[in-house]
Amino acid sequence: MEIGEVTISSVPVLKLKGRLDAASARDFKEKIGLLSKENRVNLVIDMAEVDFVDSSGLGSLVSSLRTVNKQGGDIRLSALQNQVRSVFELTRLHRIFGIYDDSTAAAMSF
């Protein structure tokens, strides 16, 4: 998985590309850890190019949310593909994460 970063209205937006699974979950959590050390804890995760998420990927998102919540931050998700959105709905994680149609809307929600 590739992790790109842009900023929208001073909010870091991580653009993920590929699969968020057991192989990539560790790298994702490390990136969130680095951002939290810089006190950049209001984050948007752009998942437009993520076509697969497994339990390890979901776990890394929940773990990352806990990390930023401890510092008063939050994680918003954007642009989920239908298959990925279904996984969030089946696991009821759509109730824990704010999910937006695009990164701009997600960043502006802070």
C-alpha positions in Angstrom: 0.0 0.0 0.0 1.1 3.5 -0.7 0.5 6.4 1.7 0.6 9.9 0.2 0.0 13.1 2.2 -1.6 16.4 1.3 -3.0 19.2 3.4 -6.5 20.7 3.1 -7.2 23.7 5.3 -4.3 22.8 7.6 -5.7 19.2 8.1 -3.4 16.4 7.1 -5.0 14.1 4.5 -3.5 10.7 4.1 -4.3 9.3 0.6 -4.1 5.5 0.7 -3.7 3.4 -2.4 -3.9 -0.4 -2.5 -5.0 -2.8 0.2 -5.4 -2.0 3.9 -4.6 -5.5 5.2 -2.3 -7.4 7.5 0.7 -6.6 5.3 0.1 -2.8 5.3 -1.5 -2.2 8.7 1.8 -1.8 10.5 3.0 0.9 8.1 -0.3 2.8 8.4 -0.1 2.7 12.2 3.5 4.0 12.2 2.5 6.9 9.9 -0.3 7.8 12.4 2.1 7.5 15.3 4.5 10.0 13.6 1.8 12.5 12.9 0.5 12.3 16.5 4.1 12.9 17.8 4.0 16.1 15.7 0.6 16.9 17.4 -1.2 16.6 14.1 -4.1 14.7 15.4 -7.1 15.8 13.4 -6.7 13.6 10.3 -8.6 12.7 7.1 -8.0 9.3 5.6 -8.8 9.3 1.9 -9.7 5.8 0.9 -10.8 6.4 -2.7 -8.1 4.1 -4.0 -8.5 1.4 -1.3 -10.3 -1.6 -2.8 -9.9 -4.0 0.1 -9.8 -3.9 3.9 -9.5 -6.9 6.2 -9.7 -7.2 10.0 -6.1 -6.2 10.4 -6.7 -3.0 8.4 -9.8 -2.2 10.4 -7.9 -2.9 13.6 -5.2 -0.4 12.5 -7.8 2.2 11.9 -9.4 1.7 15.3 -6.0 1.7 17.0 -5.1 4.9 15.2 -8.3 6.5 16.2 -7.6 5.7 19.9 -4.1 7.1 19.5 -5.3 10.5 18.2 -8.3 10.6 20.6 -5.9 10.5 23.5 -4.5 13.8 22.3 -8.0 15.3 21.6 -7.9 14.5 17.9 -10.2 12.6 15.5 -10.0 10.7 12.3 -12.5 11.2 9.5 -12.7 8.9 6.5 -13.5 9.9 2.9 -14.4 8.4 -0.5 -15.0 4.8 0.5 -15.6 2.5 -2.4 -18.9 0.5 -2.1 -17.2 -2.8 -1.1 -15.1 -1.1 1.6 -18.1 0.9 2.9 -20.0 -2.5 3.2 -17.3 -3.8 5.5 -17.6 -0.7 7.7 -21.4 -1.1 7.8 -21.2 -4.8 8.6 -18.8 -4.2 11.5 -20.7 -1.1 12.5 -17.6 1.0 12.3 -19.5 3.6 10.3 -20.9 4.6 13.7 -17.5 5.3 15.1 -15.8 7.1 12.2 -17.2 10.1 10.4 -17.5 9.1 6.7 -17.6 11.8 4.0 -18.0 11.7 0.2 -14.7 13.6 -0.4 -11.6 14.8 1.5 -12.5 18.4 1.3 -15.8 17.9 3.1 -14.1 15.7 5.7 -11.3 18.3 6.3 -13.9 21.2 6.5 -15.8 19.2 9.2 -13.1 19.9 11.8 
